[in-house]
Amino acid sequence: MEIAPHHFAVRLYCGKLKLDRVQTPGGKNFILLSLPYFLAAQTEHYVRWMMNDKPDISLRPEPWNLK
C-alpha cells in the first residue's frame, strides 16, 4: 500500500462485509474493503461501489482505527 498510487485496498476474509479507514506503518491512510469469501466472485462490483458511489467513509483527517 505504501507505493500504490491510490488509497484503496481489498481483502478477502471470513468476516462480514465492511469498510475501514486504515493507516499503514509508514503513515499512508487508505480505505480497506473487507469482503467475505462468498462475495469473491463479486469483487469487481464492490470495488466499483467503493470507488464510485462514495460510501460514508472518507480519507478526511479523523481519528484512525488501526487494525
N, C-alpha and C positions, 0 to 999 in steps of 0.2 A: 504494500500500500504506500510505502514511503515514496516510491518513484513513479507511481501511477499518475497520469495526467488528469485524473478525475477524483471525485470524492464519494464514490460508491463501491460497495463490496457485497458479495453474495456468499452465503454458506448454506450447505445442506446439512441438516441435523435431525435428531429425533424429538425435537420440541415443537412448540407452537409457532405459527407464522407471526413474525414481529419485525419491527424496525427499531434499531437502536442507534443513538449517537455515540460514537466511539472515538477514542484518541489513541494513536499509535505511541509506542515508547518515545519516538522522535518528535512527537507533538502535532502530527497531522491529524486533523479532525475529518471524520468521514461518517457516512450513513451505512450501516450494516443491515442488509436484508437477510433475515434468517428464515429459510424455508424448510418445512418438514419434508422428509424423504418422499412422501407420497405426492408432493407437488413438483417433484423434479422435472417431470415432463412439461410443466407449465412455467419453467424458469423464465423463458423469454417474455411471456405475458407479464409476470410480476416485475421483471426488470423494467419493462416499458412503463408499467404503472408507477414504480418508484421514481423513475427519471422524468416522466412527462406529466403525471397527474398531480404532482407536488403534494404528497401526503402531509399530514400535520406535524411533520418533523423537519427540522431545517438545520443548517450549519451555523445559525446565528450564535454569537457568543453567549452561552449559558453554561451553567454547571454541567459537566460531562460525567456520565456514568461510565467508569472504566470497567470493562468486562475482562 
